[in-house]
Amino acid sequence: MMVNLTTGMDQFGFLLTEGKEWYSPKEVGALVGRSDQYIRNLFENQKILGHLSNGRADKGCEKRRTYQIHRDCVILYLLETANYEPVDFMDRLVELLGHRSEEQLEHILELLEETIQAKNGLLAWS
């Protein structure tokens, strides 16, 4: 499957800490709602990619293994396991909005306008 990481960054990048490149299995587990052991099992089965180091031991005498998962690999995992595309989310959101009252929709519109203005303000400072 060909995965567009640019779309993934847009879709899932906000879930990850800005500027942070490497994550532990515990951090990834918290992100996806699973245990750190579950993430280590995914790692061992190459379902999520990353780097493995053997701590402070000589080769063959390793006692502690350290897993490091790059943010791109976390996003790739999220993309591969998602059962939806970004357009699906938008379609469902529109369907949900179709069941709101006019008063609720007006309030949502106000909130959207505030959000857009805040993003434009933030973008202007970038």
Phi and psi in degrees as a GROMACS rama.xvg file:
@    title "Ramachandran Plot"
@    xaxis  label "Phi"
@    yaxis  label "Psi"
@TYPE xy
-88.555  124.001  MET-2
-114.577  130.573  VAL-3
-92.0857  105.741  ASN-4
-69.2261  -24.527  LEU-5
-61.6857  -46.4983  THR-6
-61.7192  -39.7742  THR-7
-61.6647  -39.0546  GLY-8
-62.9475  -41.2346  MET-9
-66.173  -41.9404  ASP-10
-77.3572  -39.8219  GLN-11
-122.199  -11.7811  PHE-12
-57.5794  -32.4246  GLY-13
-65.6193  -18.7293  PHE-14
-73.9953  -23.483  LEU-15
-95.585  153.103  LEU-16
-67.135  126.531  THR-17
-60.7332  130.574  GLU-18
85.8331  -10.5737  GLY-19
-89.2688  127.33  LYS-20
-100.257  -33.889  GLU-21
-119.951  141.145  TRP-22
-129.299  148.656  TYR-23
-87.6448  163.514  SER-24
-57.6261  -34.1102  PRO-25
-64.444  -42.9746  LYS-26
-66.7856  -42.4463  GLU-27
-66.8707  -39.6378  VAL-28
-59.8591  -42.8789  GLY-29
-63.7239  -35.9312  ALA-30
-66.6459  -41.3239  LEU-31
-100.319  2.93797  VAL-32
75.385  34.2534  GLY-33
-131.012  169.433  ARG-34
-79.0223  160.732  SER-35
-64.9457  -31.1567  ASP-36
-65.4291  -39.2405  GLN-37
-58.6193  -43.6555  TYR-38
-67.6118  -41.1545  ILE-39
-61.6174  -38.986  ARG-40
-63.4895  -42.2157  ASN-41
-59.4388  -42.4203  LEU-42
-60.9929  -49.4206  PHE-43
-61.5541  -32.2993  GLU-44
-92.9124  9.209  ASN-45
56.7099  33.0991  GLN-46
-86.9007  -22.9382  LYS-47
-132.985  134.702  ILE-48
-100.465  156.905  LEU-49
177.161  -156.716  GLY-50
-123.108  145.876  HIS-51
-122.252  127.22  LEU-52
-121.536  161.124  SER-53
-106.982  29.5221  ASN-54
63.3552  -147.781  GLY-55
-102.559  57.849  ARG-56
-131.912  155.151  ALA-57
-70.6021  156.061  ASP-58
-58.3645  131.381  LYS-59
91.6404  -14.0102  GLY-60
-115.549  22.8114  CYS-61
-65.6824  135.623  GLU-62
-119.573  -23.7014  LYS-63
-133.309  128.498  ARG-64
-107.464  135.739  ARG-65
-114.655  124.622  THR-66
-98.8046  134.929  TYR-67
-130.713  127.467  GLN-68
-119.88  121.806  ILE-69
-73.1956  149.151  HIS-70
-55.3814  -37.8375  ARG-71
-62.929  -35.1783  ASP-72
-71.137  -34.2163  CYS-73
-64.4112  -46.4992  VAL-74
-64.1002  -40.8859  ILE-75
-60.2512  -43.7761  LEU-76
-60.9048  -45.1436  TYR-77
-62.1553  -41.2214  LEU-78
-64.5103  -42.6166  LEU-79
-70.0315  -28.46  GLU-80
-97.5752  -7.78147  THR-81
-70.0799  139.126  ALA-82
-102.312  28.1652  ASN-83
-151.358  162.749  TYR-84
-110.459  158.819  GLU-85
-54.0362  -36.2779  PRO-86
-64.789  -32.4614  VAL-87
-61.4604  -41.9954  ASP-88
-60.1128  -45.8983  PHE-89
-64.5882  -42.3302  MET-90
-60.4827  -42.8704  ASP-91
-69.3213  -35.5716  ARG-92
-64.1738  -44.3016  LEU-93
-61.2803  -41.8689  VAL-94
-61.1296  -43.8741  GLU-95
-62.0236  -43.7863  LEU-96
-64.347  -28.6857  LEU-97
-63.4139  -16.2799  GLY-98
-101.558  7.23698  HIS-99
-92.5048  155.564  ARG-100
-74.6762  165.081  SER-101
-61.0464  -39.4301  GLU-102
-62.7673  -43.6509  GLU-103
-64.6576  -41.0525  GLN-104
-64.2814  -38.2853  LEU-105
-64.1842  -40.4071  GLU-106
-66.3993  -41.9084  HIS-107
-61.6067  -41.6835  ILE-108
-60.3348  -43.2317  LEU-109
-59.9615  -44.5997  GLU-110
-64.5289  -38.8623  LEU-111
-63.8732  -43.1118  LEU-112
-62.2368  -41.4889  GLU-113
-62.8243  -41.2387  GLU-114
-64.6469  -43.3793  THR-115
-63.7694  -43.614  ILE-116
-62.9299  -41.4332  GLN-117
-64.5788  -42.1081  ALA-118
-65.3381  -41.7624  LYS-119
-63.719  -38.2226  ASN-120
-64.2589  -42.1001  GLY-121
-67.3624  -39.8776  LEU-122
-65.208  -34.39  LEU-123
-64.9111  -31.6737  ALA-124
-81.6453  -18.0822  TRP-125
